Amino acid sequence: MPILKNYRHFAGRHRETGSLHNILAYQGQPAPHTGQPISEALLLGISGGITVGYFTFEYEGYLPHIALLTRNTFDPLETMFERLALPREVLQTSKPETGVKHLLDTLDSGHPALVWADAFLLPYNLLPHDDRMWMMTPIVVYGADDDTTYVADRSGQPLTVPMETLTQARARVKADRFRILVLDTPDMNKLPAAVQKGIWQCLSLYTDAPPKGRRENFGLAALEYWATMLTNTRNKHSWERYFPVGSRLYAALAGDTVQPGAFDWISTWGTDAGADRNVYANFLDEAAAILNKPDLKSAAAQFRTAANAWCALAAALLPDDVPLLKETRDLKLQKHRLFVEQGGEALDDIRAINRRLDELKRSAGDNFPLSEAEVREWCETLAQHVLTIRDLERSAVGMMQAAMS
């Protein structure tokens, strides 16, 4: 069975921008401004860039949780394809055996396969199976040998999945069932326009009415709304009422092995520990060269300052002076680092971390380490962190607008 001999590309860190970066790096086509394949930072910018989204959810039978978006989530993958005029062939079937054949044929042709698979069924994610939960995500399959497939997916190391397991994961959701994209090379002549469109979309996500949903849930308005919910005592979605002291508050802060908490969204879900802001700053530096707009570098510097403020917020969410929360933070960062650096070799260590995190979650539910009065004061501090980020990012957005005018 085929394995792409020269596939050595595992630098992508996000499910969408990272997977596309890995494929483009394998293709090797250089970008004109660097002489290197398109970076993940450049792809992040082209996809619509960063923003803020703040939502709270509660489903029957589960603890409530926060969704804290740090980047554009409105069809970013298709947006990148279109803006780069990236030719692609779609292979899709409802039959498992044909799905396997399409995969092997793609590899035989010398192309890595972009496939969609349920993250809950991919063994290297160590997610518990739940009939009510799934998440179809793009991954890169670059080889198959006997009954094993070889995968690039957010880790700096190659990952392996049994073919039977991958086939089951690819079948989980009908719309994505056995779908494969085979990508050709992008049109680099489209790069300047793609960068400009990405910047304008980012600005729109920060300041205009969102493509869907309420204005208060997106952009600069979302930061103001979040700060208000941290300190409000009457609104039913305020932290005091929606995430009272105990297991619900711990879920908001730290989530669990399945659902990210606010800390995870900032520190481990994207491409860097500062809510994707450092990587977006790298994009703006590249955009300054591509568009010959050097003032974008000032906005890049401001977003790096904002990244530091996001890191400070993450540290305040799981602070050093509360041992249970500090241990939670340290374990989450260690777990993320192990997966990125060691991949499948670290799964036993990650399992042990997950067990300890489950213990900490139970302890927080039984005896949260702060009183209601202490939590109220702490939330005031968190709100100030959020408003500091709002001010920094409002300034950065203004710099972007001025540079593009």
C-alpha positions as CSV (number, residue, x, y, z in Angstrom):
1,M,0.0,0.0,0.0
2,P,1.2,3.6,-0.7
3,I,3.1,5.9,1.6
4,L,4.3,9.2,0.3
5,K,8.1,8.8,0.6
6,N,8.9,12.5,0.9
7,Y,6.1,13.5,3.3
8,R,7.7,15.1,6.3
9,H,5.4,18.0,7.1
10,F,3.9,18.2,10.6
11,A,4.3,21.9,11.5
12,G,0.5,22.7,11.2
13,R,-1.1,23.3,14.5
14,H,-4.7,24.1,13.8
15,R,-7.2,21.6,12.3
16,E,-8.0,23.8,9.3
17,T,-5.1,26.2,8.7
18,G,-2.6,23.6,9.9
19,S,-3.9,20.8,7.7
20,L,-3.8,23.0,4.6
21,H,-0.3,24.3,5.5
22,N,1.0,20.7,5.8
23,I,-0.3,19.8,2.3
24,L,1.1,23.0,0.7
25,A,4.4,22.4,2.4
26,Y,4.5,19.0,0.8
27,Q,3.8,20.5,-2.6
28,G,6.7,22.8,-2.1
29,Q,5.5,25.7,-4.2
30,P,7.3,28.9,-2.9
31,A,5.5,32.0,-2.0
32,P,7.0,35.0,-3.9
33,H,7.8,37.1,-0.8
34,T,9.6,34.4,1.2
35,G,10.7,31.7,-1.2
36,Q,9.1,29.2,1.2
37,P,5.7,27.4,1.1
38,I,2.8,29.5,2.4
39,S,3.0,29.7,6.2
40,E,0.2,28.8,8.6
41,A,0.2,32.4,9.7
42,L,-0.5,33.6,6.1
43,L,-3.3,31.0,5.8
44,L,-4.8,32.2,9.1
45,G,-4.9,35.8,7.7
46,I,-6.3,34.7,4.4
47,S,-9.0,32.6,6.1
48,G,-10.5,35.7,7.7
49,G,-8.0,36.0,10.6
50,I,-8.8,36.5,14.2
51,T,-11.8,37.8,16.1
52,V,-13.6,37.2,19.5
53,G,-16.7,35.1,20.0
54,Y,-18.2,34.6,23.4
55,F,-21.0,32.1,24.0
56,T,-22.4,30.0,26.8
57,F,-24.2,26.7,26.3
58,E,-25.9,24.1,28.4
59,Y,-27.2,20.8,27.0
60,E,-29.3,18.3,29.0
61,G,-27.1,15.8,30.8
62,Y,-23.9,17.9,30.5
63,L,-22.3,20.7,32.5
64,P,-22.6,24.2,31.0
65,H,-19.6,25.4,29.0
66,I,-18.1,28.4,27.2
67,A,-17.3,28.7,23.6
68,L,-14.6,31.3,23.2
69,L,-13.7,31.8,19.6
70,T,-10.4,33.3,18.7
71,R,-10.5,33.2,14.9
72,N,-12.9,33.3,12.0
73,T,-15.1,30.1,12.1
74,F,-17.3,31.0,9.1
75,D,-16.2,28.4,6.5
76,P,-12.5,29.3,6.8
77,L,-11.3,26.3,4.8
78,E,-13.5,26.9,1.8
79,T,-12.6,30.6,2.1
80,M,-8.9,29.8,1.8
81,F,-9.5,27.5,-1.2
82,E,-11.5,30.2,-3.0
83,R,-9.2,33.2,-2.3
84,L,-6.1,31.2,-3.4
85,A,-7.9,29.8,-6.4
86,L,-6.8,26.4,-5.2
87,P,-7.9,23.6,-7.6
88,R,-9.4,20.6,-5.9
89,E,-11.0,17.4,-6.7
90,V,-13.8,16.1,-4.5
91,L,-14.2,12.4,-4.0
92,Q,-17.2,11.2,-2.0
93,T,-19.3,8.1,-1.6
94,S,-21.6,6.5,0.9
95,K,-19.9,3.1,0.6
96,P,-17.1,2.2,3.0
97,E,-15.2,0.1,0.5
98,T,-15.3,2.8,-2.1
99,G,-14.2,5.3,0.5
100,V,-11.1,3.2,1.2
101,K,-10.4,2.8,-2.5
102,H,-10.6,6.5,-3.1
103,L,-8.1,7.0,-0.3
104,L,-5.6,4.5,-1.6
105,D,-6.0,5.8,-5.2
106,T,-5.3,9.3,-4.0
107,L,-2.1,8.2,-2.3
108,D,-1.1,6.1,-5.3
109,S,-1.4,9.3,-7.4
110,G,1.2,11.0,-5.2
111,H,-1.1,13.3,-3.3
112,P,-1.8,13.5,0.4
113,A,-5.6,13.2,1.1
114,L,-7.5,15.8,3.0
115,V,-10.2,13.7,4.7
116,W,-12.9,14.4,7.3
117,A,-13.0,12.2,10.4
118,D,-14.8,12.3,13.8
119,A,-12.3,13.5,16.4
120,F,-14.0,11.3,19.0
121,L,-13.2,8.2,17.1
122,L,-9.6,8.9,16.3
123,P,-7.7,7.0,19.0
124,Y,-4.8,9.5,19.4
125,N,-7.3,12.2,20.7
126,L,-8.2,10.0,23.7
127,L,-11.8,11.3,23.7
128,P,-14.5,9.1,25.3
129,H,-17.1,7.8,22.9
130,D,-20.5,9.5,23.2
131,D,-23.4,8.7,20.9
132,R,-24.6,12.3,21.3
133,M,-21.2,14.0,20.6
134,W,-19.1,14.2,17.4
135,M,-16.8,16.6,15.7
136,M,-15.8,16.1,12.0
137,T,-12.5,17.7,11.4
138,P,-10.1,17.7,8.4
139,I,-6.9,15.7,8.8
140,V,-4.1,14.8,6.3
141,V,-3.6,11.2,5.4
142,Y,-0.3,10.7,3.7
143,G,0.1,6.9,3.8
144,A,-1.4,3.5,4.2
145,D,0.5,0.3,5.0
146,D,-1.3,-3.0,5.5
147,D,-4.0,-2.1,8.0
148,T,-2.5,1.2,9.2
149,T,-2.9,4.7,8.0
150,Y,-0.5,7.6,8.6
151,V,-1.8,10.9,9.6
152,A,-0.7,14.5,10.2
153,D,-3.0,16.3,12.6
154,R,-1.8,19.1,14.9
155,S,1.1,17.1,16.3
156,G,4.7,17.6,15.3
157,Q,5.0,13.8,15.0
158,P,3.3,11.4,12.6
159,L,0.2,9.7,14.0
160,T,-1.2,6.3,13.1
161,V,-4.8,5.0,12.9
162,P,-6.0,1.6,12.0
163,M,-7.7,1.7,8.6
164,E,-10.9,0.2,10.1
165,T,-11.0,2.8,12.8
166,L,-10.4,5.6,10.3
167,T,-13.1,4.3,8.1
168,Q,-15.5,4.3,11.0
169,A,-14.5,7.9,11.9
170,R,-15.0,9.0,8.3
171,A,-18.5,7.6,8.3
172,R,-19.8,9.3,11.5
173,V,-21.6,12.3,9.8
174,K,-23.5,11.9,6.6
175,A,-22.6,15.3,5.1
176,D,-18.8,14.5,5.4
177,R,-19.0,10.7,4.9
178,F,-16.0,9.4,3.1
179,R,-15.2,12.8,1.6
180,I,-11.7,13.4,0.3
181,L,-10.2,16.6,-1.2
182,V,-7.3,16.2,-3.5
183,L,-5.6,19.6,-3.8
184,D,-3.5,21.1,-6.6
185,T,-1.2,24.1,-6.1
186,P,-2.5,27.6,-5.4
187,D,-2.4,30.5,-7.8
188,M,0.2,32.8,-6.3
189,N,-0.9,35.6,-8.5
190,K,-4.0,35.7,-6.3
191,L,-2.0,36.1,-3.1
192,P,-2.2,39.9,-2.8
193,A,-6.0,40.0,-3.3
194,A,-6.4,37.0,-0.9
195,V,-4.5,38.9,1.8
196,Q,-6.5,42.0,1.3
197,K,-9.8,40.2,1.5
198,G,-8.6,38.4,4.6
199,I,-7.7,41.6,6.4
200,W,-11.0,43.3,5.5
201,Q,-13.0,40.3,6.7
202,C,-11.1,40.3,10.0
203,L,-11.9,44.0,10.4
204,S,-15.5,43.3,9.7
205,L,-15.7,40.5,12.3
206,Y,-14.3,42.9,14.9
207,T,-16.5,45.9,14.2
208,D,-19.6,45.1,12.0
209,A,-22.7,43.0,12.6
210,P,-21.7,39.4,12.6
211,P,-22.7,37.1,9.7
212,K,-25.1,35.4,12.1
213,G,-26.0,35.6,15.8
214,R,-26.2,38.6,18.1
215,R,-23.8,41.5,17.8
216,E,-22.8,41.2,21.5
217,N,-21.3,37.8,20.9
218,F,-18.7,38.9,18.4
219,G,-15.7,41.2,18.1
220,L,-15.0,44.1,20.4
221,A,-18.6,43.9,21.6
222,A,-18.1,40.4,22.8
223,L,-15.2,41.5,25.0
224,E,-17.4,44.1,26.6
225,Y,-20.3,41.6,27.0
226,W,-18.0,39.1,28.6
227,A,-16.6,41.6,31.1
228,T,-20.2,42.6,32.0
229,M,-21.2,38.9,32.5
230,L,-18.2,38.5,34.9
231,T,-19.4,41.2,37.2
232,N,-23.2,41.3,36.7
233,T,-25.2,39.7,39.4
234,R,-28.7,39.8,37.9
235,N,-28.4,38.6,34.3
236,K,-29.3,34.9,34.1
237,H,-26.1,34.4,31.9
238,S,-23.8,36.1,34.3
239,W,-21.0,34.0,35.8
240,E,-22.5,34.4,39.3
241,R,-25.8,32.8,38.2
242,Y,-24.8,30.6,35.2
243,F,-21.5,29.4,36.6
244,P,-21.9,29.4,40.4
245,V,-19.1,28.2,42.7
246,G,-18.5,24.5,42.3
247,S,-18.5,22.2,39.3
248,R,-20.2,24.7,37.0
249,L,-17.6,27.4,37.6
250,Y,-14.8,24.8,37.1
251,A,-16.3,23.8,33.8
252,A,-16.3,27.4,32.7
253,L,-12.6,27.8,33.6
254,A,-11.2,24.5,32.7
255,G,-13.8,22.4,30.9
256,D,-12.9,18.7,30.9
257,T,-11.3,16.1,28.7
258,V,-14.0,16.6,26.1
259,Q,-15.1,20.3,26.2
260,P,-12.6,23.2,26.4
261,G,-12.8,25.7,29.1
262,A,-12.0,29.4,28.8
263,F,-8.3,28.6,29.5
264,D,-8.1,26.0,26.8
265,W,-9.7,28.2,24.1
266,I,-7.0,30.9,24.8
267,S,-4.0,28.6,25.4
268,T,-4.2,25.3,23.5
269,W,-7.0,25.4,21.0
270,G,-5.4,27.5,18.3
271,T,-1.9,28.1,17.0
272,D,-0.3,29.8,20.0
273,A,-0.8,30.4,23.7
274,G,-2.0,34.0,23.1
275,A,-5.4,33.3,21.5
276,D,-3.8,33.1,18.0
277,R,-2.7,36.7,18.3
278,N,1.0,36.1,17.9
279,V,0.5,34.1,14.7
280,Y,-1.8,36.7,13.3
281,A,0.9,39.3,14.0
282,N,3.2,37.2,11.9
283,F,0.6,37.3,9.2
284,L,0.4,41.1,9.3
285,D,4.2,41.2,9.0
286,E,4.0,39.1,5.9
287,A,1.0,41.2,4.6
288,A,3.1,44.3,5.0
289,A,5.6,42.9,2.5
290,I,3.0,41.4,0.1
291,L,0.9,44.6,-0.1
292,N,3.7,47.1,0.4
293,K,1.9,48.5,3.4
294,P,4.6,48.9,6.1
295,D,2.1,50.4,8.6
296,L,0.6,47.0,9.1
297,K,3.7,46.2,11.1
298,S,2.5,48.6,13.8
299,A,-0.7,46.7,14.0
300,A,1.3,43.5,14.3
301,A,3.2,44.9,17.2
302,Q,0.0,45.9,18.9
303,F,-1.5,42.4,18.5
304,R,1.6,40.9,20.1
305,T,1.0,43.1,23.1
306,A,-2.6,41.9,23.0
307,A,-1.3,38.3,22.9
308,N,0.5,39.0,26.2
309,A,-2.7,40.3,27.7
310,W,-4.5,37.1,26.6
311,C,-1.8,35.1,28.3
312,A,-2.2,37.1,31.4
313,L,-6.0,36.5,31.3
314,A,-5.4,32.7,30.9
315,A,-3.0,32.7,33.9
316,A,-5.6,34.6,35.9
317,L,-8.4,32.1,35.0
318,L,-6.3,29.3,36.6
319,P,-4.1,31.3,39.0
320,D,-0.9,30.4,40.9
321,D,-2.3,31.2,44.3
322,V,-5.1,28.6,44.1
323,P,-3.3,25.2,44.1
324,L,-6.1,23.1,42.6
325,L,-6.4,25.6,39.7
326,K,-2.7,26.0,39.2
327,E,-2.3,22.2,39.0
328,T,-5.1,22.1,36.5
329,R,-3.3,24.8,34.4
330,D,0.0,23.0,34.6
331,L,-1.4,19.7,33.6
332,K,-3.3,21.1,30.6
333,L,-0.2,22.8,29.3
334,Q,1.8,19.6,29.8
335,K,-0.8,17.6,28.0
336,H,-0.8,19.9,25.0
337,R,3.0,20.0,24.9
338,L,3.3,16.2,25.0
339,F,0.9,15.8,22.1
340,V,2.7,18.4,20.0
341,E,6.2,17.2,20.7
342,Q,5.7,13.4,21.0
343,G,2.4,12.5,19.4
344,G,1.3,8.9,19.9
345,E,4.4,8.1,22.0
346,A,2.9,10.3,24.8
347,L,-0.5,8.7,25.0
348,D,0.1,6.8,28.2
349,D,1.3,10.0,29.9
350,I,-1.7,11.9,28.5
351,R,-4.0,9.2,29.9
352,A,-2.5,9.7,33.3
353,I,-3.0,13.5,33.0
354,N,-6.6,13.0,32.0
355,R,-7.2,10.8,35.1
356,R,-5.7,13.4,37.4
357,L,-7.8,16.2,35.7
358,D,-10.9,14.1,36.3
359,E,-9.9,13.9,40.0
360,L,-9.4,17.7,40.1
361,K,-12.8,18.3,38.5
362,R,-14.5,16.1,41.1
363,S,-12.6,17.9,43.9
364,A,-13.7,21.3,42.5
365,G,-17.3,20.2,42.4
366,D,-17.2,18.8,46.0
367,N,-15.2,21.6,47.6
368,F,-14.3,24.6,45.4
369,P,-11.2,26.2,46.8
370,L,-12.7,29.7,46.9
371,S,-15.7,31.2,48.7
372,E,-18.5,33.0,46.9
373,A,-17.1,36.3,48.1
374,E,-13.6,35.5,46.9
375,V,-15.0,34.4,43.5
376,R,-16.9,37.7,43.2
377,E,-13.7,39.7,43.8
378,W,-11.7,37.4,41.5
379,C,-14.3,37.9,38.7
380,E,-13.8,41.7,39.0
381,T,-10.1,41.1,38.3
382,L,-10.9,38.9,35.3
383,A,-13.2,41.5,33.9
384,Q,-10.4,44.1,34.1
385,H,-8.2,41.7,32.1
386,V,-10.9,41.3,29.5
387,L,-11.3,45.1,29.2
388,T,-7.6,45.6,28.9
389,I,-7.7,43.2,25.9
390,R,-10.6,45.1,24.4
391,D,-8.6,48.4,24.6
392,L,-5.5,46.8,23.1
393,E,-7.4,45.2,20.3
394,R,-9.5,48.2,19.5
395,S,-6.2,50.1,19.0
396,A,-4.8,47.3,16.9
397,V,-7.9,47.2,14.7
398,G,-7.7,51.0,14.2
399,M,-4.1,50.6,13.1
400,M,-5.1,48.0,10.6
401,Q,-7.9,50.2,9.2
402,A,-5.5,53.1,8.9
403,A,-2.9,51.0,7.2
404,M,-5.4,49.7,4.7
405,S,-7.0,53.0,3.9
